[in-house]
Amino acid sequence: MAPSRLEAWARLFVTKYLGSHISTDRLILEEEGGETLTFEGTSKKYNLEAVLKVHNPRFYWKVMTRAGIGLADAYIDGDFSFADKDQGLLDLFLVLNANRVASKSISKVNKKRGWWTPFLFTAGIASAKFFLQNVLRQNTLTQARRNISRHYDLSNELFSLFLGETMAYSSAIFKTEDEDLNTAQLRKINTLIEKARIDKNHEILDIGCGWGTFAIEVVKQTGCKYTGITLSVEQLKYAEVKVKEAGLQDNIKLLLCDYRELPKGCKYDRIVSCEMIEHVGHEYMKEFFSSCESALAEDGLFVLQFISVPDERYDECRRNSDFLKEYIFPGGCLPSLSRITSAMSVASRLSVEHVENLGSHYYFYVKMLEEKFLGK
């Protein structure tokens, strides 16, 4: 397919950028017309290679004008594919990340400019557009319900295709690489129970209770009283059915409720929140911890599991849009550890007792989700 004038110009721009910014390993573009473009860094530190097959010159225009989101759109629209259908996407991520790391030592200026730098005016407009969308999606009481519904209310049947029996949508903890997902998820649930030191005399609050598996397990194991809150109508329906099937209605209460609207005066001995704080947003982080402190009894414990970004990337990530915010979690914001601890210390009397990094388990978790989703 012959490119338009704009697409030809975009191709020139993108290839020039890649030629000057790929400083490590190799990125190859194989075009439909037979031309192969190779961008190779002087360093072969990781011995990585990603091969993209460009089917339509619109690929270059989308990348030039919308950077990372444009790359995602081009992939969704079939403008390019990978030579290695199984490993290609991961290879691309690894090459891009290796060059991100390498660029830190090359120029502080590049870091400050951000992802849209090489694309100048057009990508600047896209950046402003996505920034405005982020502002409009901030998690007010009303917008938070819309944001959650857009993702979690898609279909319980859809989520059941890849989450497995536990219907747990947060990282599992694996003993071995090939351990089955359900076993690893139950280990994660047991770990949360152990860290929270829950016993039968405790009142438990679960912020972001999901499809109810943690509720059922914690009550079965400890005999505690449990309250779970969610903003997803579909999750609530599913969890209520599961609780009834387990015969635990007397111990488990499920509410369609925002953390900011918890009944006044209610106190809980333990609070657990597993990968929900990513939906709170930068602007409401302090309010989240203030609400948690208000709900937590004296001498209570709060266990928080979350996906994080490195501290040095936090401001860039929260200000810019990306594939996750546009297509998966509108209003989402991955916190950094420093943002968590600073918001906690400013807005509450909560203090950190223990931190554990589960990042290595997340690779195996998402790999299993992919396999289940694709029916492998």
C-alpha positions as CSV (number, residue, x, y, z in Angstrom):
1,M,0.0,0.0,0.0
2,A,1.4,3.4,-1.1
3,P,1.7,5.9,1.8
4,S,0.0,9.3,1.6
5,R,2.2,12.3,1.8
6,L,1.5,12.7,5.6
7,E,2.2,9.0,6.2
8,A,5.5,9.3,4.2
9,W,6.5,12.3,6.3
10,A,5.5,10.4,9.5
11,R,7.6,7.4,8.4
12,L,10.6,9.7,7.9
13,F,10.0,11.2,11.4
14,V,9.5,8.0,13.2
15,T,12.5,6.2,11.6
16,K,14.7,9.2,12.3
17,Y,13.7,9.1,15.9
18,L,14.2,5.4,16.3
19,G,17.6,5.7,14.6
20,S,18.8,8.2,17.2
21,H,17.1,6.8,20.3
22,I,17.6,3.0,20.0
23,S,20.8,2.8,22.0
24,T,20.7,-0.8,23.1
25,D,19.7,-4.1,21.4
26,R,17.7,-4.2,18.2
27,L,14.3,-3.2,16.7
28,I,13.4,-4.3,13.2
29,L,10.6,-3.1,11.0
30,E,9.7,-5.3,8.0
31,E,7.4,-3.4,5.6
32,E,4.9,-4.9,3.2
33,G,6.8,-3.6,0.2
34,G,9.9,-5.7,1.1
35,E,12.0,-3.0,2.8
36,T,13.5,-3.9,6.1
37,L,14.5,-1.2,8.6
38,T,16.9,-2.1,11.4
39,F,17.6,0.1,14.4
40,E,20.4,-1.2,16.4
41,G,22.1,0.2,19.5
42,T,25.8,0.1,20.2
43,S,25.2,-1.8,23.3
44,K,24.1,-5.5,23.3
45,K,23.7,-5.6,27.0
46,Y,20.5,-7.8,27.0
47,N,20.8,-9.4,23.5
48,L,17.2,-8.4,22.8
49,E,15.4,-8.2,19.4
50,A,11.9,-7.3,18.4
51,V,10.6,-7.7,14.8
52,L,7.5,-5.8,13.7
53,K,5.8,-6.5,10.4
54,V,4.3,-3.2,9.2
55,H,1.2,-3.9,7.1
56,N,-0.1,-0.3,6.6
57,P,1.7,3.0,6.6
58,R,-0.9,4.4,8.9
59,F,1.3,2.8,11.5
60,Y,3.8,5.6,11.3
61,W,1.2,8.4,11.5
62,K,-0.4,6.9,14.6
63,V,2.9,6.4,16.3
64,M,4.1,10.0,15.4
65,T,0.9,11.7,16.5
66,R,-0.1,9.6,19.6
67,A,3.2,7.9,20.6
68,G,2.5,4.9,22.9
69,I,-1.3,5.0,22.6
70,G,-0.8,5.3,18.8
71,L,1.4,2.2,18.8
72,A,-1.4,0.4,20.7
73,D,-4.1,1.6,18.3
74,A,-2.0,0.5,15.3
75,Y,-1.7,-3.0,16.8
76,I,-5.4,-3.2,17.6
77,D,-6.2,-2.0,14.0
78,G,-3.9,-4.5,12.4
79,D,-1.5,-2.0,11.0
80,F,1.4,-4.1,12.2
81,S,1.9,-7.5,13.7
82,F,4.9,-9.5,15.1
83,A,7.1,-11.9,13.4
84,D,7.0,-14.0,16.5
85,K,3.3,-14.3,17.3
86,D,3.8,-15.8,20.8
87,Q,6.8,-13.8,22.1
88,G,6.7,-10.7,19.8
89,L,4.8,-8.3,22.1
90,L,6.9,-9.2,25.1
91,D,10.1,-8.7,23.0
92,L,8.9,-5.2,22.0
93,F,8.2,-4.3,25.6
94,L,11.6,-5.6,26.7
95,V,13.5,-3.6,23.9
96,L,11.6,-0.4,24.7
97,N,12.1,-0.8,28.4
98,A,15.8,-1.5,28.0
99,N,16.2,1.7,26.0
100,R,14.2,3.7,28.6
101,V,16.6,2.5,31.2
102,A,19.6,3.3,29.0
103,S,18.3,6.8,28.2
104,K,18.4,7.7,31.9
105,S,22.1,7.7,31.9
106,I,22.3,9.6,28.6
107,S,20.3,12.7,29.2
108,K,18.2,14.2,32.0
109,V,16.7,16.5,29.4
110,N,15.0,13.5,27.6
111,K,13.6,12.4,30.9
112,K,12.0,15.7,31.6
113,R,10.5,16.1,28.2
114,G,8.6,12.9,28.5
115,W,7.3,10.4,25.9
116,W,5.9,12.9,23.4
117,T,9.2,14.8,22.9
118,P,10.2,13.6,19.4
119,F,6.8,14.1,17.9
120,L,6.7,17.8,18.6
121,F,3.5,19.7,17.9
122,T,1.1,16.9,16.8
123,A,1.9,14.7,19.8
124,G,1.8,17.7,22.0
125,I,-1.9,18.2,21.0
126,A,-2.5,14.5,21.7
127,S,-0.9,14.9,25.1
128,A,-3.2,17.8,25.9
129,K,-6.2,15.8,24.8
130,F,-5.3,12.9,27.0
131,F,-4.5,15.1,29.9
132,L,-8.0,16.7,29.7
133,Q,-9.5,13.2,29.5
134,N,-7.6,12.2,32.7
135,V,-9.0,15.3,34.4
136,L,-12.6,14.5,33.4
137,R,-12.1,10.9,34.7
138,Q,-10.9,11.8,38.1
139,N,-12.5,9.7,40.7
140,T,-15.2,11.9,42.2
141,L,-18.0,10.0,43.9
142,T,-20.0,10.0,40.7
143,Q,-17.2,9.4,38.2
144,A,-15.6,6.6,40.3
145,R,-18.8,4.5,39.8
146,R,-18.7,5.1,36.1
147,N,-15.0,4.3,35.8
148,I,-15.4,1.0,37.8
149,S,-18.6,0.0,35.9
150,R,-16.8,0.6,32.5
151,H,-14.4,-2.2,33.3
152,Y,-15.8,-4.6,36.0
153,D,-19.4,-4.6,34.8
154,L,-18.4,-5.9,31.3
155,S,-19.5,-9.4,32.1
156,N,-18.9,-11.9,34.9
157,E,-18.8,-14.6,32.2
158,L,-15.9,-12.8,30.5
159,F,-13.8,-12.6,33.6
160,S,-14.5,-16.2,34.5
161,L,-12.8,-17.2,31.2
162,F,-9.4,-16.2,32.4
163,L,-9.5,-15.7,36.2
164,G,-10.0,-19.3,37.1
165,E,-12.1,-20.8,40.0
166,T,-11.1,-18.2,42.5
167,M,-12.2,-15.2,40.4
168,A,-9.3,-13.2,42.0
169,Y,-8.2,-10.2,39.9
170,S,-4.9,-9.5,41.7
171,S,-1.5,-11.1,41.7
172,A,-1.2,-14.6,43.0
173,I,1.8,-15.9,45.0
174,F,3.6,-18.8,43.3
175,K,5.7,-21.5,44.9
176,T,6.9,-22.7,41.5
177,E,6.7,-21.3,38.0
178,D,4.4,-24.0,36.8
179,E,2.0,-24.0,39.8
180,D,-1.6,-23.8,38.9
181,L,-3.3,-20.4,39.2
182,N,-6.0,-21.5,41.8
183,T,-3.4,-22.9,44.2
184,A,-1.3,-19.7,43.9
185,Q,-4.3,-17.5,44.4
186,L,-5.3,-19.4,47.6
187,R,-1.8,-18.9,48.8
188,K,-2.2,-15.2,48.2
189,I,-5.4,-15.2,50.2
190,N,-3.8,-17.1,53.0
191,T,-0.9,-14.6,53.0
192,L,-3.3,-11.7,53.4
193,I,-5.1,-13.4,56.3
194,E,-1.8,-14.2,58.0
195,K,-0.5,-10.7,57.6
196,A,-3.7,-9.2,59.0
197,R,-3.6,-11.6,61.9
198,I,-7.3,-12.2,61.7
199,D,-9.2,-14.2,64.4
200,K,-12.8,-15.1,65.1
201,N,-13.4,-12.0,67.3
202,H,-12.5,-9.5,64.5
203,E,-14.7,-7.3,62.4
204,I,-13.1,-7.1,58.9
205,L,-13.5,-4.5,56.2
206,D,-12.4,-5.4,52.7
207,I,-12.2,-2.3,50.4
208,G,-12.7,-3.6,46.9
209,C,-14.1,-7.0,47.7
210,G,-14.3,-8.3,44.1
211,W,-16.2,-11.5,43.4
212,G,-16.2,-12.6,47.0
213,T,-13.6,-15.4,47.2
214,F,-11.6,-13.7,49.9
215,A,-14.8,-13.1,51.9
216,I,-15.7,-16.7,51.9
217,E,-12.1,-18.0,52.6
218,V,-11.4,-15.6,55.5
219,V,-14.7,-16.4,57.2
220,K,-14.3,-20.2,56.7
221,Q,-10.8,-20.1,58.1
222,T,-11.3,-17.7,61.0
223,G,-15.0,-17.3,61.8
224,C,-14.7,-13.5,61.7
225,K,-17.4,-11.0,60.8
226,Y,-16.7,-9.6,57.3
227,T,-17.9,-6.5,55.4
228,G,-16.9,-6.1,51.8
229,I,-17.5,-3.0,49.6
230,T,-17.4,-2.6,45.8
231,L,-18.6,-0.2,43.2
232,S,-19.3,-2.9,40.7
233,V,-22.9,-4.0,40.4
234,E,-21.9,-7.2,38.6
235,Q,-19.3,-8.2,41.1
236,L,-21.8,-7.6,43.9
237,K,-24.4,-9.9,42.3
238,Y,-21.9,-12.6,41.7
239,A,-20.4,-12.4,45.3
240,E,-23.9,-12.5,46.9
241,V,-24.7,-15.7,45.0
242,K,-21.4,-17.3,46.1
243,V,-21.9,-16.3,49.7
244,K,-25.4,-17.7,49.8
245,E,-24.2,-21.0,48.2
246,A,-21.5,-21.2,51.0
247,G,-24.2,-20.6,53.7
248,L,-22.2,-17.7,55.2
249,Q,-24.8,-14.9,55.0
250,D,-24.7,-14.4,58.8
251,N,-21.0,-13.6,58.8
252,I,-20.6,-11.8,55.5
253,K,-22.1,-8.4,54.5
254,L,-21.6,-7.1,51.0
255,L,-22.3,-3.4,50.1
256,L,-22.3,-1.3,46.9
257,C,-20.5,1.5,48.6
258,D,-17.6,4.0,48.0
259,Y,-14.9,4.0,50.7
260,R,-15.8,7.6,51.3
261,E,-19.3,6.7,52.2
262,L,-18.8,4.1,54.8
263,P,-21.4,4.3,57.7
264,K,-20.2,6.8,60.3
265,G,-19.1,5.4,63.5
266,C,-18.4,1.9,62.2
267,K,-15.0,0.5,63.4
268,Y,-13.2,-2.5,62.1
269,D,-10.4,-4.4,63.7
270,R,-8.8,-5.2,60.4
271,I,-8.9,-3.6,57.0
272,V,-7.7,-5.4,53.9
273,S,-7.5,-3.9,50.4
274,C,-6.0,-5.9,47.6
275,E,-5.2,-4.0,44.4
276,M,-8.0,-1.5,44.7
277,I,-6.0,1.6,45.5
278,E,-4.9,1.8,41.8
279,H,-8.5,3.1,41.2
280,V,-8.3,5.8,43.8
281,G,-6.3,8.3,41.8
282,H,-3.5,10.7,42.8
283,E,-6.0,13.4,43.8
284,Y,-7.8,11.2,46.3
285,M,-5.0,9.3,47.8
286,K,-4.9,11.3,51.0
287,E,-8.7,11.0,51.4
288,F,-8.4,7.3,51.0
289,F,-6.0,6.9,53.9
290,S,-8.0,9.4,56.0
291,S,-11.1,7.3,55.4
292,C,-9.2,4.1,56.3
293,E,-7.9,5.6,59.6
294,S,-11.5,6.7,60.5
295,A,-12.8,3.2,59.9
296,L,-9.9,1.4,61.7
297,A,-10.3,0.5,65.4
298,E,-7.5,1.4,67.9
299,D,-4.7,-1.1,67.6
300,G,-6.1,-2.3,64.3
301,L,-4.2,-3.5,61.3
302,F,-4.5,-2.5,57.7
303,V,-3.1,-4.7,54.9
304,L,-2.7,-3.2,51.5
305,Q,-1.6,-4.9,48.3
306,F,-1.0,-2.8,45.3
307,I,0.7,-2.5,41.9
308,S,3.3,0.2,41.9
309,V,5.6,2.1,39.6
310,P,9.1,3.2,40.4
311,D,9.2,6.5,42.3
312,E,11.2,8.3,39.6
313,R,8.4,7.5,37.0
314,Y,5.4,8.3,39.2
315,D,4.8,11.9,38.1
316,E,5.3,11.1,34.4
317,C,2.9,8.2,34.7
318,R,0.1,10.0,36.5
319,R,0.2,13.1,34.3
320,N,0.2,11.2,31.0
321,S,-2.2,8.9,29.5
322,D,-1.4,5.4,28.4
323,F,-3.0,2.2,27.1
324,L,-4.0,1.1,30.6
325,K,-5.9,4.4,31.3
326,E,-7.5,4.6,27.9
327,Y,-8.7,1.1,27.3
328,I,-8.5,-0.9,30.6
329,F,-8.8,1.2,33.8
330,P,-10.2,4.7,33.2
331,G,-9.4,7.0,36.1
332,G,-6.7,4.5,37.2
333,C,-3.3,5.6,38.6
334,L,-0.6,3.2,39.7
335,P,1.0,4.7,42.8
336,S,4.6,4.6,43.9
337,L,5.7,3.4,47.3
338,S,6.8,6.9,48.2
339,R,3.4,8.3,47.2
340,I,1.7,5.7,49.3
341,T,3.7,6.4,52.4
342,S,3.7,10.2,52.0
343,A,-0.1,10.3,51.5
344,M,-0.5,8.0,54.5
345,S,1.6,10.1,56.8
346,V,0.0,13.4,55.8
347,A,-3.6,12.3,56.0
348,S,-3.6,9.7,58.9
349,R,-1.8,8.3,61.9
350,L,-1.2,5.1,60.1
351,S,2.4,3.8,60.1
352,V,4.2,1.2,58.1
353,E,5.0,-2.0,60.0
354,H,6.1,-4.3,57.1
355,V,6.7,-4.1,53.3
356,E,7.0,-7.1,51.0
357,N,7.8,-7.0,47.3
358,L,5.7,-9.5,45.3
359,G,6.7,-8.1,41.9
360,S,8.3,-11.3,40.6
361,H,5.1,-13.2,41.1
362,Y,3.2,-10.8,38.8
363,Y,5.0,-12.0,35.7
364,F,3.8,-15.6,36.2
365,Y,0.3,-14.3,37.1
366,V,-0.2,-12.2,33.9
367,K,1.4,-15.0,31.8
368,M,-1.3,-17.4,33.1
369,L,-4.0,-14.9,32.5
370,E,-2.9,-14.5,28.9
371,E,-2.8,-18.3,28.4
372,K,-6.3,-18.7,29.8
373,F,-7.7,-15.7,27.9
374,L,-6.3,-17.1,24.6
375,G,-7.4,-20.6,25.4
376,K,-3.9,-22.0,25.3
